[in-house]
């Protein structure tokens, strides 16, 4: 059976420049996010899930400044998704609440 779930999330995170020397700098960040299911289908049937899904996250990033406002960065992040009290849908997050991701790319600063 195929399940498709779409979430809309609102993150809130604080970052702190931990170290800076020449063109290199590092950031530390921590925060949380709340997600809400905006659409879900199991097979051909629509499913309604009105619960909020909360998570916390922490990250560290390393950046190399190419110019004053443009840098290359890599950012590993760990997050933990709290299981809702009465989950309507069983998703990857409810089965595996600990996540580790790595983001990389260009950072533009103003």
N, CA, C and O atoms as a DFTB+ gen file, in Angstrom:
440 C
 N C O
     1  1       0.844      -1.167       0.000
     2  2       0.000       0.000       0.000
     3  2       0.896       1.239       0.000
     4  3       1.913       1.267       0.693
     5  1       0.532       2.237      -0.755
     6  2       1.311       3.472      -0.875
     7  2       0.706       4.571      -0.005
     8  3      -0.507       4.778       0.011
     9  1       1.581       5.269       0.717
    10  2       1.155       6.372       1.583
    11  2       1.908       7.633       1.175
    12  3       3.126       7.610       1.003
    13  1       1.174       8.730       1.022
    14  2       1.785      10.027       0.713
    15  2       1.307      11.024       1.761
    16  3       0.107      11.167       1.999
    17  1       2.268      11.714       2.388
    18  2       1.945      12.685       3.428
    19  2       2.716      13.964       3.132
    20  3       3.923      13.923       2.895
    21  1       2.025      15.096       3.145
    22  2       2.645      16.403       2.905
    23  2       2.489      17.245       4.169
    24  3       1.386      17.393       4.695
    25  1       3.599      17.792       4.648
    26  2       3.604      18.614       5.852
    27  2       3.973      20.045       5.516
    28  3       4.716      20.299       4.567
    29  1       3.456      20.973       6.293
    30  2       3.878      22.360       6.264
    31  2       4.483      22.632       7.633
    32  3       3.836      22.412       8.657
    33  1       5.734      23.115       7.653
    34  2       6.427      23.317       8.919
    35  2       6.868      24.742       9.128
    36  3       7.167      25.459       8.173
    37  1       6.909      25.156      10.392
    38  2       7.399      26.477      10.768
    39  2       8.576      26.275      11.716
    40  3       8.391      25.847      12.855
    41  1       9.797      26.584      11.246
    42  2      10.969      26.433      12.107
    43  2      11.270      27.720      12.874
    44  3      10.936      28.817      12.425
    45  1      11.897      27.572      14.023
    46  2      12.404      28.707      14.794
    47  2      13.771      28.281      15.316
    48  3      13.883      27.318      16.074
    49  1      14.814      29.011      14.903
    50  2      16.167      28.601      15.223
    51  2      17.014      29.824      15.533
    52  3      16.844      30.875      14.916
    53  1      17.930      29.688      16.490
    54  2      18.899      30.726      16.814
    55  2      20.280      30.230      16.413
    56  3      20.621      29.069      16.636
    57  1      21.075      31.120      15.818
    58  2      22.433      30.763      15.423
    59  2      23.424      31.711      16.063
    60  3      23.111      32.867      16.347
    61  1      24.611      31.211      16.282
    62  2      25.673      31.971      16.932
    63  2      26.968      31.724      16.162
    64  3      27.328      30.577      15.896
    65  1      27.666      32.799      15.806
    66  2      28.969      32.663      15.158
    67  2      29.959      32.265      16.235
    68  3      30.274      33.059      17.121
    69  1      30.447      31.044      16.160
    70  2      31.302      30.499      17.201
    71  2      32.774      30.849      16.999
    72  3      33.515      31.006      17.969
    73  1      33.201      30.973      15.734
    74  2      34.616      31.202      15.449
    75  2      34.740      31.807      14.071
    76  3      34.000      31.451      13.154
    77  1      35.686      32.731      13.928
    78  2      35.916      33.355      12.637
    79  2      37.388      33.709      12.528
    80  3      37.945      34.356      13.415
    81  1      38.022      33.285      11.436
    82  2      39.429      33.597      11.182
    83  2      39.644      33.652       9.677
    84  3      39.474      32.653       8.979
    85  1      40.014      34.811       9.191
    86  2      40.214      34.969       7.757
    87  2      38.920      34.729       7.000
    88  3      37.901      35.354       7.293
    89  1      38.953      33.840       6.044
    90  2      37.766      33.537       5.228
    91  2      36.919      32.416       5.817
    92  3      35.826      32.151       5.317
    93  1      37.394      31.755       6.863
    94  2      36.658      30.647       7.487
    95  2      35.854      31.124       8.687
    96  3      36.288      32.005       9.429
    97  1      34.674      30.530       8.871
    98  2      33.857      30.818      10.052
    99  2      33.005      29.588      10.352
   100  3      32.730      28.774       9.470
   101  1      32.598      29.473      11.603
   102  2      31.717      28.388      12.023
   103  2      30.522      28.966      12.768
   104  3      30.619      29.999      13.430
   105  1      29.398      28.278      12.645
   106  2      28.172      28.633      13.338
   107  2      27.701      27.444      14.150
   108  3      27.936      26.291      13.788
   109  1      27.037      27.738      15.245
   110  2      26.309      26.735      16.012
   111  2      24.861      27.187      16.064
   112  3      24.591      28.379      16.214
   113  1      23.945      26.271      15.944
   114  2      22.532      26.629      15.952
   115  2      21.697      25.604      16.689
   116  3      22.062      24.433      16.786
   117  1      20.574      26.063      17.206
   118  2      19.629      25.178      17.890
   119  2      18.236      25.783      17.754
   120  3      18.080      26.998      17.639
   121  1      17.236      24.920      17.770
   122  2      15.874      25.414      17.665
   123  2      14.868      24.292      17.622
   124  3      15.132      23.170      18.054
   125  1      13.718      24.618      17.096
   126  2      12.646      23.653      17.006
   127  2      11.765      23.936      15.807
   128  3      11.938      24.934      15.108
   129  1      10.824      23.045      15.583
   130  2       9.912      23.185      14.447
   131  2       8.593      22.530      14.796
   132  3       8.543      21.545      15.532
   133  1       7.529      23.093      14.258
   134  2       6.215      22.470      14.374
   135  2       5.705      22.229      12.952
   136  3       5.724      23.128      12.111
   137  1       5.249      21.001      12.702
   138  2       4.720      20.603      11.401
   139  2       3.254      20.230      11.538
   140  3       2.809      19.755      12.583
   141  1       2.519      20.454      10.469
   142  2       1.118      20.035      10.417
   143  2       0.865      19.400       9.059
   144  3       1.296      19.920       8.030
   145  1       0.184      18.304       9.063
   146  2      -0.138      17.603       7.829
   147  2      -1.156      18.421       7.045
   148  3      -2.217      18.764       7.566
   149  1      -0.834      18.733       5.795
   150  2      -1.778      19.489       4.969
   151  2      -2.487      18.599       3.949
   152  3      -3.524      18.971       3.399
   153  1      -1.909      17.412       3.704
   154  2      -2.563      16.465       2.796
   155  2      -1.972      15.082       3.015
   156  3      -0.755      14.930       3.125
   157  1      -2.821      14.088       3.078
   158  2      -2.364      12.713       3.240
   159  2      -3.286      11.776       2.472
   160  3      -4.503      11.961       2.427
   161  1      -2.668      10.770       1.873
   162  2      -3.415       9.737       1.153
   163  2      -2.792       8.384       1.472
   164  3      -1.571       8.228       1.490
   165  1      -3.645       7.431       1.717
   166  2      -3.224       6.039       1.848
   167  2      -3.952       5.290       0.740
   168  3      -5.171       5.121       0.773
   169  1      -3.176       4.847      -0.237
   170  2      -3.798       4.275      -1.422
   171  2      -4.586       5.354      -2.149
   172  3      -4.032       6.398      -2.495
   173  1      -5.866       5.116      -2.383
   174  2      -6.733       6.100      -3.041
   175  2      -7.590       6.887      -2.060
   176  3      -8.431       7.684      -2.478
   177  1      -7.392       6.678      -0.766
   178  2      -8.238       7.293       0.254
   179  2      -7.531       8.479       0.916
   180  3      -6.374       8.365       1.319
   181  1      -8.224       9.615       1.029
   182  2      -7.700      10.765       1.759
   183  2      -7.813      10.519       3.255
   184  3      -8.790       9.940       3.729
   185  1      -6.794      10.968       3.997
   186  2      -6.768      10.805       5.451
   187  2      -6.571      12.179       6.074
   188  3      -5.746      12.961       5.601
   189  1      -7.308      12.478       7.116
   190  2      -7.210      13.755       7.825
   191  2      -6.392      13.557       9.099
   192  3      -6.708      12.691       9.914
   193  1      -5.343      14.357       9.269
   194  2      -4.517      14.319      10.477
   195  2      -4.345      15.749      10.966
   196  3      -3.602      16.521      10.358
   197  1      -5.013      16.115      12.047
   198  2      -4.975      17.483      12.570
   199  2      -4.008      17.653      13.727
   200  3      -4.031      18.687      14.395
   201  1      -3.162      16.671      13.982
   202  2      -2.209      16.787      15.089
   203  2      -1.013      17.620      14.673
   204  3      -0.672      17.694      13.493
   205  1      -0.378      18.246      15.651
   206  2       0.857      18.984      15.429
   207  2       2.022      18.053      15.716
   208  3       1.972      17.258      16.654
   209  1       3.060      18.151      14.915
   210  2       4.251      17.325      15.067
   211  2       5.417      18.243      15.431
   212  3       5.808      19.103      14.642
   213  1       5.964      18.057      16.620
   214  2       7.016      18.922      17.158
   215  2       8.371      18.251      17.005
   216  3       8.475      17.025      17.056
   217  1       9.408      19.058      16.819
   218  2      10.763      18.532      16.745
   219  2      11.749      19.570      17.275
   220  3      11.453      20.764      17.319
   221  1      12.920      19.094      17.675
   222  2      14.031      19.960      18.081
   223  2      15.222      19.614      17.190
   224  3      15.329      18.500      16.676
   225  1      16.118      20.597      17.018
   226  2      17.267      20.382      16.147
   227  2      18.481      21.146      16.652
   228  3      18.359      22.135      17.374
   229  1      19.645      20.669      16.258
   230  2      20.904      21.349      16.547
   231  2      21.816      21.149      15.342
   232  3      21.804      20.093      14.710
   233  1      22.604      22.172      15.033
   234  2      23.508      22.046      13.893
   235  2      24.794      22.819      14.130
   236  3      24.900      23.630      15.049
   237  1      25.748      22.548      13.290
   238  2      27.018      23.268      13.256
   239  2      27.362      23.444      11.787
   240  3      27.166      22.521      10.997
   241  1      27.863      24.592      11.412
   242  2      28.212      24.778      10.006
   243  2      29.592      25.403       9.882
   244  3      30.041      26.146      10.754
   245  1      30.240      25.089       8.794
   246  2      31.551      25.625       8.451
   247  2      31.400      26.338       7.125
   248  3      30.840      25.792       6.175
   249  1      31.907      27.569       7.064
   250  2      31.767      28.349       5.837
   251  2      33.106      28.909       5.399
   252  3      33.938      29.304       6.215
   253  1      33.288      28.932       4.083
   254  2      34.435      29.584       3.467
   255  2      33.892      30.748       2.651
   256  3      33.104      30.535       1.729
   257  1      34.299      31.980       2.973
   258  2      33.789      33.177       2.301
   259  2      34.465      33.357       0.946
   260  3      35.686      33.490       0.868
   261  1      33.672      33.360      -0.112
   262  2      34.181      33.631      -1.458
   263  2      34.302      35.137      -1.675
   264  3      35.282      35.619      -2.243
   265  1      33.297      35.865      -1.217
   266  2      33.284      37.330      -1.250
   267  2      32.739      37.798       0.090
   268  3      32.516      36.992       0.993
   269  1      32.526      39.094       0.217
   270  2      31.988      39.639       1.469
   271  2      30.584      39.116       1.779
   272  3      30.228      38.954       2.946
   273  1      29.789      38.853       0.744
   274  2      28.398      38.433       0.942
   275  2      28.076      37.033       0.424
   276  3      26.908      36.643       0.427
   277  1      29.062      36.272      -0.017
   278  2      28.815      34.964      -0.610
   279  2      29.825      33.951      -0.070
   280  3      31.030      34.201      -0.074
   281  1      29.319      32.807       0.394
   282  2      30.200      31.779       0.931
   283  2      29.734      30.379       0.614
   284  3      28.548      30.147       0.376
   285  1      30.670      29.441       0.612
   286  2      30.372      28.020       0.494
   287  2      30.274      27.448       1.894
   288  3      31.097      27.771       2.751
   289  1      29.274      26.597       2.145
   290  2      29.112      26.055       3.491
   291  2      28.747      24.583       3.470
   292  3      28.244      24.061       2.475
   293  1      29.011      23.927       4.589
   294  2      28.545      22.572       4.852
   295  2      27.954      22.598       6.259
   296  3      28.521      23.211       7.163
   297  1      26.809      21.931       6.443
   298  2      26.070      22.048       7.703
   299  2      25.444      20.718       8.115
   300  3      24.345      20.396       7.662
   301  1      26.118      19.936       8.966
   302  2      25.476      18.743       9.531
   303  2      24.448      19.148      10.595
   304  3      24.649      20.105      11.343
   305  1      23.347      18.398      10.643
   306  2      22.267      18.713      11.586
   307  2      21.703      17.422      12.179
   308  3      21.555      16.420      11.479
   309  1      21.397      17.458      13.452
   310  2      20.686      16.359      14.099
   311  2      19.330      16.894      14.552
   312  3      19.211      18.049      14.961
   313  1      18.320      16.048      14.475
   314  2      16.985      16.455      14.917
   315  2      16.271      15.265      15.538
   316  3      16.575      14.106      15.257
   317  1      15.320      15.594      16.385
   318  2      14.508      14.591      17.077
   319  2      13.046      14.978      16.925
   320  3      12.648      16.081      17.299
   321  1      12.243      14.064      16.373
   322  2      10.808      14.279      16.204
   323  2      10.072      13.599      17.348
   324  3      10.228      12.399      17.576
   325  1       9.270      14.376      18.064
   326  2       8.473      13.823      19.158
   327  2       7.232      13.157      18.575
   328  3       6.547      13.727      17.726
   329  1       6.958      11.954      19.039
   330  2       5.785      11.220      18.545
   331  2       4.527      11.833      19.148
   332  3       4.457      12.031      20.361
   333  1       3.530      12.135      18.310
   334  2       2.264      12.653      18.860
   335  2       1.629      11.634      19.797
   336  3       1.852      10.431      19.664
   337  1       0.841      12.123      20.738
   338  2       0.194      11.245      21.710
   339  2      -0.688      10.205      21.036
   340  3      -0.640       9.024      21.381
   341  1      -1.485      10.640      20.085
   342  2      -2.375       9.730      19.353
   343  2      -2.165       9.947      17.855
   344  3      -2.964      10.628      17.212
   345  1      -1.095       9.374      17.294
   346  2      -0.835       9.622      15.869
   347  2      -1.885       8.977      14.970
   348  3      -2.280       7.829      15.174
   349  1      -2.323       9.733      13.983
   350  2      -3.278       9.220      13.007
   351  2      -2.533       8.420      11.944
   352  3      -2.991       7.362      11.512
   353  1      -1.376       8.941      11.527
   354  2      -0.575       8.305      10.478
   355  2       0.723       7.758      11.054
   356  3       1.337       8.378      11.923
   357  1       1.126       6.621      10.578
   358  2       2.431       6.067      10.918
   359  2       3.364       6.412       9.753
   360  3       3.202       5.893       8.649
   361  1       4.335       7.284      10.003
   362  2       5.266       7.703       8.961
   363  2       6.682       7.301       9.349
   364  3       6.906       6.703      10.402
   365  1       7.614       7.630       8.502
   366  2       9.021       7.348       8.790
   367  2       9.444       8.043      10.081
   368  3      10.223       7.498      10.864
   369  1       8.921       9.258      10.297
   370  2       9.264      10.016      11.511
   371  2       8.760       9.347      12.782
   372  3       9.457       9.367      13.798
   373  1       7.586       8.764      12.754
   374  2       7.075       8.122      13.964
   375  2       7.832       6.842      14.264
   376  3       7.953       6.454      15.425
   377  1       8.343       6.182      13.235
   378  2       9.104       4.952      13.432
   379  2      10.583       5.212      13.724
   380  3      11.219       4.443      14.444
   381  1      11.130       6.299      13.164
   382  2      12.552       6.640      13.312
   383  2      12.664       8.129      13.671
   384  3      12.905       8.945      12.781
   385  1      12.498       8.502      14.930
   386  2      12.437       9.919      15.299
   387  2      13.777      10.656      15.233
   388  3      13.785      11.884      15.146
   389  1      14.902       9.952      15.272
   390  2      16.211      10.605      15.219
   391  2      16.654      10.729      13.768
   392  3      16.672       9.742      13.033
   393  1      17.007      11.937      13.358
   394  2      17.441      12.186      11.984
   395  2      18.820      12.853      11.997
   396  3      19.135      13.636      12.892
   397  1      19.622      12.533      11.005
   398  2      20.905      13.180      10.776
   399  2      20.952      13.570       9.306
   400  3      20.801      12.718       8.431
   401  1      21.160      14.851       9.031
   402  2      21.226      15.330       7.657
   403  2      22.456      16.207       7.496
   404  3      22.989      16.737       8.471
   405  1      22.895      16.353       6.267
   406  2      24.009      17.244       5.941
   407  2      23.581      18.105       4.767
   408  3      23.228      17.602       3.701
   409  1      23.618      19.404       4.983
   410  2      23.316      20.353       3.918
   411  2      24.596      21.017       3.463
   412  3      25.536      21.170       4.243
   413  1      24.638      21.415       2.197
   414  2      25.797      22.117       1.644
   415  2      25.308      23.032       0.532
   416  3      24.287      22.770      -0.103
   417  1      26.055      24.109       0.307
   418  2      25.665      25.000      -0.782
   419  2      26.272      26.369      -0.649
   420  3      27.323      26.554      -0.035
   421  1      25.582      27.333      -1.241
   422  2      26.001      28.733      -1.218
   423  2      25.186      29.473      -0.169
   424  3      23.970      29.293      -0.093
   425  1      25.832      30.295       0.635
   426  2      25.145      31.124       1.611
   427  2      25.321      32.578       1.210
   428  3      26.439      33.050       1.001
   429  1      24.208      33.274       1.105
   430  2      24.218      34.689       0.722
   431  2      23.876      35.506       1.965
   432  3      22.856      35.265       2.612
   433  1      24.717      36.454       2.290
   434  2      24.480      37.307       3.456
   435  2      24.288      38.764       3.048
   436  3      24.885      39.239       2.082
   437  1      23.458      39.452       3.791
   438  2      23.189      40.869       3.492
   439  2      23.652      41.744       4.628
   440  3      23.512      42.965       4.564
